[in-house]
Amino acid sequence: MSHQPHHASTQDPLLAGLNNKQLEAVTLPQQSALILAGAGSGKTRVLTARIAWLIQTEQVSPTGLLAVTFTNKAAKEMLTRITASLPINTRGMWVGTFHGLCNRLLRAHYREAGLPASFQILDIADQLSVIKRLMKLLNVDDEKFPPKQVQNYINGCKDEGLRAHAVDAYDPHSQKLREIFEEYDKQCQRDGVADFAELLLRCYELLERNTNIRQHYQSRFRYILVDEFQDTNRLQYQWLKLLAGKDNCMFAVGDDDQSIYGFRGARVGNMRDFETDFHIQTIVKLEENYRSHSNILDAANAIISHNKNRLGKNLWTSAGAGEPVRIYQAYNDNDEAQFIVDEIKMLHAEGMGLSEIALLYRSNAQSRVLEHALFSANLPYRVYGGLRFFERAEIKHALAYMRLIANANDDTALLRVINFPTRGIGARSLEQLQEAARAANCSLWQAASSSLKTEDSGQKKGIPAFVALIRAMVNQAYGIKLSELVELAITMSGLMAHYESEKEGEDRIENLKELVTAAVSFANQDFGNHNNVDGETEQDLLTQFLSHASLEAGEHQADVGREALQLMTVHASKGLEFKTVFISGLEEGLCPHEQSAYEASGLEEERRLMYVAVTRARQRLYLSHAQSRMLHGQVRYGIPSRFLDEIPDELLKHLNSKPVVKSGSNRDYSELPAMMSKQQSSGQKNAMPWKIGQQVAHAKFGNGVVVSYEGNANDMRVQVNFGREGLKWLALEFAKLNPI
């Protein structure tokens, strides 16, 4: 639907340079609308131009509209752009995050909300402290109910708009969680504090029950504009519906294809609900992309088209086809990392700035091999939105336990983990231990060990429990392999169990498992920075490995402002763009991730992640996968990601191997049986016709990779990893496998 702008000429500087669809969105008449803004389509420009146009054409005053963003940075950018467009003071405008706007509203109506005038906001760390203190008062076992898990439960309930009394509890465990939630709410009310989730829930409840206040804001905010609508959770959408009422105009800007925060409660279904709830007559699709060449966009469109229930759009550009999408099949993960390093060196030599190049991966643990290759090549890099592998808290904790196994007198390591995971050692106990060590002129470990002689030997809490734990770890570490020692450190210490109890601990667990892989690689001399000599013990190797970890931590990350490569997870890359993008680890189980690949909604979110990754590239895109990869200390043979299959061949340039066989291909495999019978008739009956790591196809199970075989000439069987179908043992005689 096109129309003439209200009281404005298309020659207006405010509207100059907008394409037809952007102009349509900016100058929509008084109605609610959904703006489907594809990647790189000028979303922020449209949103700010809409606000400025509404004000300039006197449809609304600056204080009569509400604009919601997801980050303070986005809110500041919006206000800056509005100020650049119009000579107005933006101080009184209601532009901010959900939490910021709710806080502002609650400050104005604190009495009606049941809060003190100067109520304090608890950040995540403060909230956890309150929960820990409360659980101690209630005598709740923090091993059965880890405080972090309780915190996630409380925040999760609030994000769904639920108070304790409304939560279902079917068993003693969930009943206890509900009881803690109820007591926590009472404690916060007594203290006059509110956590982040409470700000939104309290504000929603205030508007819902207080008709006068609700009607006041409904009549004030005739226009409500929402950025990144696909990231809203259930409660945020309910809050927006309350504020909008029946008559106000909601301008929702979002992209259902970029909804990648389901694990945080984001609900992509809110976009479809919005379409129904607000009787949307106009969906404006911003499909012209100003970022990427069309080969990259066509690849992204092809991948995302496999998702069902999309609102549907197709990115296009007038910038031309550009270069083909490059695919590299690596022999293993080290080969993949070396290929990436070699390509970066070539690009840099041709004049491309390092900061214009990004390396993306699905999970944080994948960065270690890439970091090592970059470190060895002396290429400066920066991990965006995160820490380098050996600087991550969970890795430093694990290394601290290993340092204590190597040398229990390491005070720094001891102080880091003596009460992590928590074992009831308070600040006063630590002060006393440090005073005793100073008085005796000895290490903290020696002071702790000495104190056991004067205490009840049966006591197994606090410091005695820690001493007993380290002694047990030292005993069990004797004579075992370096990788086994790492596993022992992360399990016996309780680190693994601690992170398993966290809602978002999955990344940390993967990093800990990757530390085992790092130890295997180090012991196999992949790093070439130590020499095995006769008589060298695993203890010597442990010392060398700890030195290696220290050397690779810290000072090699490029300083802010220095030209450097950008390393990041796909999640962290959203909203960014680069001339060249490498997406590594494109194998089943990694991307799509194994935890989400087996359910429709999980797989669709993984596909949206891939879509986000691909659309970060402006000029050149590399996709790489490895035939084998060291994961969790073991070699795994990978199947190329299904997302590679979803890209049309004509967009691709294979750098080193035959094209990946598409599912449903008509390729002729008829020669294989004849080849096998020829092998057998020429006395090659014992020969295994398949190599480990070879890609094969099966009529029933699809594409797979040979991972093992066993048996003799008369009874041989082969094990194949079929990805979605899992591992299968097949009798070789009847296997009906075809090579790819």
C-alpha positions in Angstrom: 0.0 0.0 0.0 1.5 3.3 -1.0 0.4 6.8 -0.1 1.5 10.4 0.1 3.3 11.4 3.3 1.2 13.3 5.8 2.2 17.1 5.7 5.6 16.2 4.2 7.2 16.3 0.9 9.3 13.4 -0.4 11.9 16.2 -1.0 12.0 16.7 2.8 15.7 16.2 4.0 14.3 13.8 6.6 13.0 11.5 3.9 15.8 12.0 1.3 17.6 8.9 0.4 15.0 6.4 1.6 14.0 3.7 -0.8 10.3 3.1 -1.7 9.7 0.5 1.0 11.6 2.5 3.7 9.6 5.6 2.7 6.3 3.6 3.0 7.3 2.4 6.5 8.4 5.9 7.7 5.2 7.7 6.4 2.6 5.1 7.3 -0.8 6.7 8.4 -2.1 6.3 11.9 -2.2 2.5 12.3 -0.3 -0.4 13.9 2.2 -2.0 11.5 4.7 -4.7 11.4 8.0 -3.8 9.6 9.9 -7.0 8.6 13.4 -5.6 8.4 15.9 -8.0 6.8 19.6 -8.0 7.7 21.4 -4.9 6.4 18.1 -3.2 5.2 18.5 0.0 7.2 16.2 -0.9 10.2 17.6 1.7 12.6 17.4 4.5 10.0 13.7 3.6 9.4 12.9 3.5 13.1 14.5 6.9 13.9 13.2 8.5 10.7 9.6 7.3 11.7 10.0 9.0 15.1 11.4 12.2 13.6 8.7 12.3 10.9 5.8 11.8 13.4 7.2 14.7 15.5 7.9 17.0 12.5 4.5 16.5 11.0 3.0 17.3 14.4 1.2 14.0 14.7 2.7 13.6 18.2 4.8 15.6 20.6 8.3 14.4 21.6 7.0 13.3 25.0 3.9 11.6 23.5 5.6 8.6 22.1 7.4 5.6 23.6 10.3 3.8 21.9 11.6 0.5 23.3 15.0 -0.9 22.5 16.9 -3.9 23.9 20.2 -2.2 24.8 21.1 1.2 26.2 23.6 1.6 23.3 20.7 1.3 20.8 18.6 3.8 22.8 21.5 6.4 22.8 22.1 5.9 19.1 18.4 6.5 18.4 18.3 9.7 20.4 21.5 10.9 18.7 20.0 10.3 15.3 16.7 12.1 16.2 18.7 15.1 17.5 20.6 15.2 14.2 17.3 15.2 12.3 15.3 17.7 14.4 16.1 20.7 16.5 14.4 19.3 19.7 15.5 18.5 23.2 15.3 14.7 23.7 15.7 14.8 27.5 11.9 14.3 28.2 11.5 11.6 25.6 10.6 8.1 26.6 13.2 6.1 24.7 15.0 3.3 26.4 15.1 -0.4 27.3 12.3 -2.4 28.8 13.9 -2.3 32.2 14.8 1.4 32.0 11.3 2.5 31.0 9.7 0.3 33.7 12.1 1.7 36.3 11.1 5.3 35.2 7.4 4.4 35.5 7.7 2.7 38.9 9.6 5.7 40.3 6.7 8.0 39.3 4.1 5.6 40.9 6.1 3.9 43.7 3.2 4.1 46.2 0.7 2.5 43.9 3.3 -0.1 43.0 3.9 -0.9 46.7 7.6 0.2 46.7 9.5 2.8 48.8 10.4 6.1 47.0 14.1 5.2 47.0 13.8 1.5 46.1 17.1 0.0 45.0 17.7 -2.2 42.0 19.5 -5.5 42.5 21.8 -6.5 39.7 22.4 -10.2 38.9 25.3 -10.5 41.5 23.3 -8.7 44.3 20.3 -10.9 43.6 22.4 -14.0 43.9 23.7 -12.8 47.3 20.2 -12.2 48.6 19.2 -15.7 47.5 22.2 -17.3 49.2 21.5 -15.4 52.5 17.9 -16.4 52.4 18.6 -20.1 51.7 21.0 -20.1 54.7 18.2 -18.7 56.9 15.7 -21.2 55.6 18.3 -24.0 56.1 18.1 -25.1 52.4 20.8 -27.5 51.2 22.6 -25.6 48.5 23.9 -28.8 46.9 20.3 -30.0 46.2 19.3 -26.4 45.3 22.3 -24.6 43.8 21.7 -20.8 44.3 22.3 -20.0 40.7 19.7 -22.6 39.7 17.2 -21.0 42.1 18.0 -17.6 40.7 17.3 -18.8 37.1 14.1 -20.4 38.3 12.8 -17.2 39.9 13.8 -15.0 36.9 12.3 -17.5 34.5 9.0 -17.5 36.4 8.9 -13.7 36.4 9.7 -13.5 32.7 6.6 -15.6 32.1 4.6 -13.2 34.3 4.2 -15.7 37.2 4.3 -15.1 40.9 5.1 -18.0 43.3 1.4 -18.8 44.0 0.7 -19.2 40.3 3.5 -21.6 39.6 2.7 -25.3 39.2 4.6 -27.6 41.6 4.2 -31.3 41.2 6.8 -32.8 43.5 8.8 -32.0 46.6 11.6 -30.4 44.6 9.5 -28.0 42.7 7.4 -27.3 45.8 10.6 -26.3 47.6 11.7 -24.0 44.7 8.3 -22.4 44.8 8.6 -21.9 48.6 12.0 -20.2 48.2 10.6 -18.0 45.5 7.8 -16.9 47.8 10.1 -16.1 50.7 12.5 -14.3 48.3 9.7 -12.0 47.2 8.8 -11.3 50.8 12.5 -10.6 51.6 12.8 -8.1 48.7 9.6 -6.4 49.8 11.0 -6.0 53.3 14.3 -4.7 52.0 12.6 -2.3 49.5 14.5 -3.7 46.5 13.7 -5.0 43.1 15.6 -7.2 40.7 15.7 -6.7 36.9 12.9 -9.2 36.2 10.8 -7.6 39.0 10.9 -4.2 37.4 9.0 -5.5 34.4 6.6 -7.7 36.3 5.8 -5.1 39.0 5.2 -2.5 36.3 2.9 -4.9 34.3 0.9 -5.7 37.5 0.6 -2.0 38.3 -0.8 -1.2 34.9 -3.1 -4.2 34.9 -4.8 -3.4 38.2 -4.7 0.4 38.2 -7.2 1.6 35.6 -6.4 5.3 36.1 -2.6 4.9 35.7 -3.1 2.6 32.7 -5.5 5.0 30.9 -3.2 7.9 31.7 -0.3 6.3 29.8 -2.5 4.9 27.0 -3.7 8.4 26.3 -0.2 9.8 26.6 1.6 7.3 24.3 -0.5 7.3 21.2 2.5 5.9 19.3 4.6 3.0 20.6 7.6 1.9 18.6 9.5 -1.3 19.3 13.0 -2.3 18.0 14.1 -6.0 17.7 10.6 -7.2 18.2 11.6 -10.8 17.5 13.6 -10.8 20.8 10.6 -10.0 23.1 9.6 -12.6 25.7 6.1 -13.4 26.8 5.9 -10.7 29.6 7.4 -8.0 27.5 4.8 -8.5 24.8 2.0 -8.5 27.4 3.3 -5.2 28.8 3.3 -3.7 25.4 -0.2 -4.8 24.8 -1.4 -3.2 28.1 0.3 0.1 27.2 -1.1 0.1 23.7 -4.7 -0.6 24.6 -7.2 -0.8 21.7 -6.6 2.5 20.0 -2.9 3.2 20.1 -0.5 2.6 17.2 2.2 0.0 17.6 5.1 0.2 15.1 7.0 -3.1 15.6 10.3 -3.6 13.7 11.9 -7.0 13.7 13.1 -10.0 11.7 11.7 -13.4 12.6 14.6 -14.9 10.6 17.1 -13.4 13.2 15.3 -14.6 16.3 18.2 -16.4 18.0 17.7 -15.9 21.7 15.1 -18.7 22.5 17.4 -19.8 25.4 16.9 -16.4 27.0 13.1 -16.6 26.7 12.7 -14.7 23.4 9.5 -15.9 21.7 9.5 -15.7 17.9 5.8 -16.4 18.0 5.1 -12.9 19.4 5.4 -11.6 15.8 2.6 -13.8 14.6 0.5 -13.0 17.7 1.1 -9.3 17.1 -0.2 -9.7 13.6 -3.5 -11.2 14.9 -3.9 -9.2 18.2 -3.4 -5.8 16.5 -5.3 -6.7 13.3 -2.3 -5.8 11.2 -3.3 -4.6 7.8 0.1 -3.6 6.7 3.3 -5.6 6.7 6.1 -3.6 5.1 9.0 -5.9 4.1 12.4 -4.2 3.9 14.2 -6.6 1.6 16.8 -4.5 -0.1 20.1 -5.2 1.5 22.8 -2.5 1.6 25.5 -4.7 3.0 26.2 -7.9 1.0 26.7 -9.0 -2.6 23.9 -11.2 -4.0 25.8 -14.6 -3.9 26.0 -14.2 -0.1 22.3 -13.1 0.1 21.1 -15.9 -2.1 23.0 -18.4 0.1 21.3 -17.0 3.2 17.8 -17.0 1.5 18.3 -20.6 0.4 19.2 -21.7 3.9 16.4 -19.9 5.7 13.8 -21.0 3.2 13.9 -24.5 4.9 12.3 -23.0 8.0 8.5 -23.3 8.3 6.0 -20.7 9.6 8.2 -17.8 8.5 6.5 -14.5 7.8 8.6 -14.6 4.7 10.9 -12.2 2.9 13.7 -12.5 0.4 16.8 -10.3 0.6 18.2 -8.7 -2.6 20.7 -6.2 -3.6 21.7 -4.0 -6.5 25.4 -4.4 -5.7 25.9 -7.4 -8.1 26.7 -11.1 -7.6 30.1 -10.6 -6.2 32.4 -13.5 -5.4 31.2 -17.1 -4.9 30.8 -18.5 -1.4 34.0 -20.5 -0.7 33.9 -23.9 0.9 36.9 -25.7 2.4 36.9 -29.3 3.6 39.7 -29.7 6.1 41.4 -32.9 7.1 41.0 -32.0 10.8 40.5 -29.0 13.1 44.2 -28.0 13.0 44.2 -28.1 9.2 41.0 -26.0 9.2 42.7 -23.4 11.5 45.8 -23.3 9.4 43.8 -22.8 6.2 42.0 -19.8 7.8 45.4 -18.4 8.9 46.9 -18.8 5.4 43.8 -17.1 3.8 44.0 -14.2 6.3 47.6 -13.6 5.6 46.9 -13.6 1.9 44.0 -11.1 2.3 46.1 -8.9 4.6 48.9 -8.9 2.1 46.4 -7.8 -0.6 45.5 -4.8 1.5 42.5 -5.9 3.6 42.6 -4.6 7.2 42.6 -7.3 9.9 39.7 -5.6 11.7 37.6 -6.1 8.5 37.9 -9.9 8.9 35.8 -12.0 11.4 36.1 -15.6 12.5 32.7 -17.0 13.6 32.0 -20.2 15.5 28.9 -21.7 17.0 30.2 -22.2 20.6 33.0 -20.6 22.6 35.0 -23.8 23.0 35.8 -23.8 19.3 37.9 -20.7 19.6 40.9 -22.5 21.3 42.3 -24.1 18.2 41.8 -20.9 16.1 43.4 -18.8 18.9 46.5 -21.1 19.0 46.9 -21.0 15.2 46.7 -17.2 15.2 49.0 -16.9 18.2 51.6 -19.1 16.4 51.3 -17.0 13.2 51.7 -13.8 15.3 48.4 -12.4 14.0 46.8 -10.0 16.5 43.2 -10.8 17.3 40.5 -9.8 19.7 37.7 -12.0 21.1 34.6 -9.9 20.7 32.0 -10.1 23.5 34.0 -12.6 25.4 37.3 -13.7 26.8 40.1 -15.6 25.2 40.0 -19.3 25.9 42.6 -19.5 28.7 41.2 -16.3 30.3 37.7 -17.6 30.8 36.7 -18.0 34.5 35.9 -21.7 34.3 39.2 -22.5 32.6 41.1 -20.4 35.2 39.3 -22.3 38.0 40.2 -25.7 36.5 43.8 -24.6 35.9 44.0 -23.4 39.6 43.0 -26.9 40.8 45.7 -28.4 38.5 48.3 -25.9 39.8 47.4 -27.1 43.3 47.9 -30.7 42.2 51.3 -29.7 40.9 52.2 -27.5 43.9 49.8 -27.2 46.8 51.8 -24.2 48.1 50.6 -22.0 45.3 48.7 -19.3 47.3 47.2 -17.6 44.3 45.6 -20.8 43.0 44.4 -21.7 46.5 42.7 -18.4 47.1 41.0 -18.6 43.7 39.3 -22.0 44.4 39.2 -22.6 48.1 35.6 -21.6 48.1 34.6 -22.3 44.5 32.4 -24.1 44.1 31.1 -22.9 47.5 32.0 -25.0 50.5 31.0 -22.7 53.3 34.3 -20.9 53.8 33.6 -17.3 54.8 35.7 -14.2 54.6 36.5 -14.4 58.4 37.9 -18.0 58.0 40.1 -16.9 55.1 41.4 -13.9 57.1 42.3 -16.2 60.0 44.0 -18.6 57.6 46.1 -15.8 56.1 47.0 -14.5 59.6 48.1 -18.0 60.6 50.3 -18.3 57.4 51.9 -14.9 58.0 52.6 -15.7 61.7 54.2 -19.1 60.8 55.9 -17.6 57.7 54.5 -20.5 55.6 52.1 -21.0 52.7 48.3 -21.0 53.1 48.3 -24.7 52.3 50.8 -25.5 55.1 48.7 -23.3 57.5 45.5 -25.1 56.5 47.2 -28.5 56.9 48.6 -27.6 60.3 45.2 -26.4 61.6 43.8 -29.9 61.0 46.0 -31.3 63.7 44.4 -29.0 66.3 40.8 -29.5 65.0 38.4 -32.4 65.2 39.6 -34.8 62.5 36.1 -35.8 61.8 35.1 -32.4 60.7 34.6 -32.4 56.9 33.3 -28.9 56.2 35.0 -25.7 55.2 38.8 -25.6 55.1 39.3 -29.3 56.3 37.0 -30.5 53.5 39.1 -28.5 51.0 42.4 -29.9 52.3 41.0 -33.4 52.1 39.8 -32.8 48.5 43.2 -31.6 47.3 45.0 -34.5 49.0 42.6 -36.9 47.3 43.2 -35.3 43.9 46.9 -35.4 44.3 46.7 -39.2 45.2 44.5 -40.0 42.3 46.6 -37.9 39.9 49.7 -40.0 40.4 50.8 -41.8 37.2 47.8 -40.9 35.0 47.8 -39.2 31.6 47.6 -35.4 31.4 44.2 -35.5 29.8 42.9 -37.8 32.5 44.3 -35.5 35.1 42.4 -32.6 33.6 39.2 -34.6 33.7 39.9 -35.5 37.3 40.4 -31.8 38.2 37.1 -30.7 36.6 35.0 -33.5 38.0 36.5 -34.0 41.6 36.6 -30.3 42.2 32.8 -30.1 41.6 33.3 -27.6 38.7 31.4 -29.7 36.2 28.5 -30.3 38.5 28.4 -26.6 39.4 28.1 -25.5 35.8 25.6 -28.3 35.0 23.3 -26.7 37.5 23.4 -23.4 35.8 20.7 -22.5 33.2 23.3 -21.0 30.8 26.2 -23.2 31.9 26.4 -25.1 28.6 29.1 -22.9 27.2 31.2 -23.2 30.3 30.8 -27.0 30.3 31.9 -27.1 26.6 35.0 -25.0 27.5 35.9 -27.4 30.3 35.7 -30.3 27.9 37.8 -28.4 25.4 40.5 -28.1 28.1 40.7 -31.9 28.0 41.2 -31.7 24.2 43.9 -29.0 24.8 45.7 -31.5 27.1 45.5 -34.3 24.5 46.8 -32.0 21.8 49.6 -30.8 24.1 50.6 -34.3 25.1 50.7 -35.3 21.4 53.2 -32.5 20.8 50.8 -30.7 18.5 52.2 -27.5 20.0 55.8 -28.3 19.4 56.9 -26.2 22.4 58.1 -29.1 24.6 60.3 -32.1 24.0 59.7 -35.4 25.5 62.8 -36.9 26.9 63.4 -40.3 28.4 62.1 -40.5 31.9 59.8 -37.5 31.6 56.8 -37.9 33.8 53.2 -36.8 33.5 53.9 -34.5 36.4 56.6 -32.8 34.2 54.1 -32.6 31.4 51.5 -31.0 33.8 54.0 -28.3 34.7 54.8 -27.6 31.0 51.0 -27.6 30.2 50.3 -25.0 32.9 53.2 -22.9 31.6 51.7 -23.1 28.1 48.3 -22.0 29.4 49.9 -19.0 31.1 51.9 -18.0 28.0 48.8 -18.1 25.8 46.6 -16.2 28.3 46.5 -12.4 28.5 49.0 -10.3 26.8 48.6 -11.6 23.2 45.1 -10.3 22.8 45.3 -7.1 20.7 44.8 -3.8 22.6 41.6 -1.9 22.0 42.1 0.4 19.0 44.9 -1.8 17.5 44.2 -3.3 14.1 43.1 -6.9 14.9 41.1 -9.9 13.7 37.7 -10.3 15.3 36.8 -13.7 16.8 33.3 -14.3 18.1 30.4 -16.7 18.5 27.6 -16.3 16.0 25.4 -15.0 18.8 27.9 -12.2 19.5 28.1 -11.2 15.8 24.4 -10.2 15.5 24.2 -6.6 14.4 27.8 -6.5 13.1 29.2 -6.7 9.6 32.6 -7.4 8.0 34.2 -7.4 4.5 35.3 -11.0 5.0 33.7 -13.6 7.2 34.9 -17.2 8.0 32.4 -19.5 9.5 34.2 -22.6 10.9 33.1 -25.9 12.3 30.2 -26.5 10.0 29.5 -30.1 11.0 26.5 -31.9 12.3 26.6 -31.7 16.1 28.4 -28.4 16.1 26.3 -26.3 13.7 23.5 -27.3 14.1 24.4 -27.9 17.7 23.8 -31.5 18.9 21.5 -30.3 21.7 19.1 -28.6 19.4 19.3 -30.6 16.2 16.7 -33.2 17.1 13.7 -31.0 17.7 11.9 -28.9 15.1 12.0 -25.6 17.1 15.6 -26.1 18.1 16.7 -26.9 14.6 14.9 -23.8 13.2 16.7 -21.6 15.7 20.0 -23.1 14.7 19.1 -22.4 11.0 18.4 -18.8 12.0 21.8 -18.6 13.6 23.4 -19.8 10.4 21.4 -17.1 8.5 22.7 -14.5 10.9 26.2 -15.7 10.4 26.1 -15.7 6.6 24.6 -12.2 6.5 27.5 -10.7 8.4 29.6 -10.9 5.3 29.8 -8.0 2.8 32.2 -9.2 0.1 33.7 -12.6 0.8 32.4 -15.6 2.8 34.3 -18.8 3.7 32.5 -21.8 5.1 34.7 -24.6 6.5 34.2 -28.0 8.0 36.6 -30.8 9.1 36.5 -34.5 8.4 37.8 -35.1 12.0 37.9 -33.0 15.0 39.2 -33.4 18.5 36.2 -33.0 20.9 36.3 -33.6 24.6 39.6 -35.3 24.2 38.6 -37.8 21.5 38.8 -37.7 17.8 35.3 -37.5 16.2 34.6 -37.9 12.5 32.2 -35.3 11.3 29.4 -35.1 8.8 29.2 -31.8 6.9 26.4 -29.6 8.3 23.0 -30.0 6.6 23.1 -26.2 6.1 25.9 -26.6 3.5 23.5 -29.0 1.6 20.9 -26.2 1.5 23.1 -23.8 -0.5 22.7 -24.1 -4.3 25.8 -25.4 -6.1 26.0 -22.5 -8.5 26.7 -20.1 -5.6 29.7 -22.2 -4.3 33.3 -22.5 -5.0 34.9 -25.7 -3.5 38.5 -25.0 -2.7 39.8 -28.5 -2.3 37.3 -31.3 -2.6 34.4 -32.6 -4.6 31.0 -31.0 -3.9 29.0 -32.3 -0.9 26.5 -34.8 -2.2 23.0 -33.2 -2.0 20.3 -35.3 -0.3 18.0 -36.7 -3.0 20.8 -36.6 -5.6 20.6 -38.9 -8.6 24.2 -39.8 -8.5 25.0 -43.2 -9.9 26.5 -45.6 -7.3 26.0 -48.7 -9.5 29.7 -49.3 -10.0 30.5 -49.9 -6.3 29.1 -53.5 -6.0 31.2 -54.6 -9.0 34.3 -52.9 -7.5 33.8 -54.8 -4.2 33.2 -58.2 -5.9 36.3 -57.6 -8.0 38.3 -57.0 -4.8 36.9 -60.2 -3.3 37.6 -62.4 -6.4 41.2 -61.1 -6.6 41.8 -62.4 -3.1 41.2 -59.1 -1.3 38.4 -60.5 0.8 40.2 -59.3 4.0 40.5 -55.8 2.6 38.3 -53.2 4.4 36.8 -51.3 1.4 36.1 -48.2 3.6 38.6 -45.9 5.2 37.9 -44.4 8.6 36.7 -40.9 8.0 35.3 -41.6 4.6 31.9 -40.2 3.7 29.3 -42.7 2.6 25.6 -42.8 1.8 23.0 -45.3 2.9 19.5 -45.7 1.3 17.7 -45.7 4.7 20.0 -43.6 7.0 21.2 -41.0 4.6 24.8 -39.6 4.5 27.3 -40.6 7.2 31.0 -41.0 8.0 32.8 -44.3 8.7 34.2 -44.1 12.3 35.2 -47.7 13.0 35.2 -51.4 11.9 35.8 -54.8 13.4 35.7 -58.5 12.7 37.5 -60.7 10.1 37.1 -61.7 6.5 34.0 -63.8 7.1 32.3 -61.5 9.5 33.3 -57.9 9.2 31.1 -55.0 10.3 31.5 -51.2 10.0 30.3 -48.4 12.3 29.0 -45.3 10.7 27.9 -42.0 12.2 24.7 -40.9 10.4 24.3 -37.7 12.4 20.6 -37.3 13.0 20.1 -41.1 12.8 23.0 -41.7 15.3 25.8 -44.3 15.3 25.0 -47.6 13.4 26.9 -50.9 13.2 26.2 -52.5 9.8 27.2 -55.9 8.7 29.6 -55.1 5.8 28.1 -57.8 3.5 24.7 -56.2 3.7 25.7 -52.6 4.4 24.6 -51.2 1.0 26.9 -48.3 1.5 27.9 -46.0 -1.4 30.9 -43.7 -1.4 30.5 -39.9 -1.6 
